[in-house]
Amino acid sequence: MKANDLRDLTVEELLKKKKDAKEEVFNLRFQHSTGQLDNVARMKIVRRDVARIETIIREKELKNRG
């Protein structure tokens, strides 16, 4: 996900994407622990997506407050 694409979304849509990404991280960690995960790099990508979404949510909160 690109940050510019995420900035166009509403806070509700961002929260939904964050929830989905966190579920994917959980599933990837579970697959990794059972030895079923082929692409370990995907975990890093999804974790960064979660952080990117949280950052944009925070930016929107600060923008609305100030």
C-alpha positions as CSV (number, residue, x, y, z in Angstrom):
1,M,0.0,0.0,0.0
2,K,1.2,3.5,-0.8
3,A,0.8,6.2,1.7
4,N,-0.8,8.6,-0.8
5,D,-3.5,6.0,-1.6
6,L,-4.2,5.6,2.1
7,R,-4.5,9.3,2.7
8,D,-7.5,9.4,0.3
9,L,-9.4,7.0,2.6
10,T,-11.6,7.9,5.5
11,V,-10.7,7.0,9.1
12,E,-13.3,4.2,9.1
13,E,-11.9,2.7,6.0
14,L,-8.4,2.9,7.4
15,L,-9.5,1.2,10.6
16,K,-11.0,-1.6,8.5
17,K,-7.7,-2.0,6.6
18,K,-5.8,-2.0,9.8
19,K,-8.0,-4.7,11.3
20,D,-7.6,-6.8,8.1
21,A,-3.8,-6.3,8.1
22,K,-3.5,-7.2,11.8
23,E,-5.4,-10.4,11.1
24,E,-3.1,-11.2,8.2
25,V,-0.1,-10.7,10.5
26,F,-1.6,-13.1,13.0
27,N,-2.2,-15.7,10.3
28,L,1.3,-15.3,8.9
29,R,2.8,-15.7,12.4
30,F,0.8,-18.8,12.9
31,Q,1.9,-20.2,9.6
32,H,5.5,-19.4,10.3
33,S,5.4,-21.1,13.7
34,T,3.9,-24.3,12.1
35,G,6.4,-24.2,9.3
36,Q,3.9,-23.6,6.5
37,L,5.0,-20.1,5.6
38,D,6.9,-19.9,2.3
39,N,7.3,-16.2,2.0
40,V,8.7,-14.9,5.3
41,A,9.3,-11.4,3.9
42,R,5.5,-10.9,3.6
43,M,5.4,-10.6,7.4
44,K,7.7,-7.6,7.3
45,I,5.6,-6.0,4.5
46,V,2.3,-6.4,6.3
47,R,3.8,-5.1,9.6
48,R,5.0,-2.0,7.8
49,D,1.6,-1.5,6.2
50,V,0.0,-1.6,9.7
51,A,2.4,1.0,10.9
52,R,1.8,3.1,7.8
53,I,-2.0,3.0,8.4
54,E,-1.6,3.9,12.1
55,T,0.6,6.9,11.1
56,I,-2.0,8.2,8.7
57,I,-4.8,7.7,11.2
58,R,-2.8,9.8,13.7
59,E,-2.1,12.5,11.1
60,K,-5.9,12.7,10.4
61,E,-6.6,12.9,14.2
62,L,-4.1,15.8,14.6
63,K,-5.4,17.6,11.5
64,N,-9.0,17.4,12.8
65,R,-8.0,18.6,16.3
66,G,-5.9,21.5,15.1
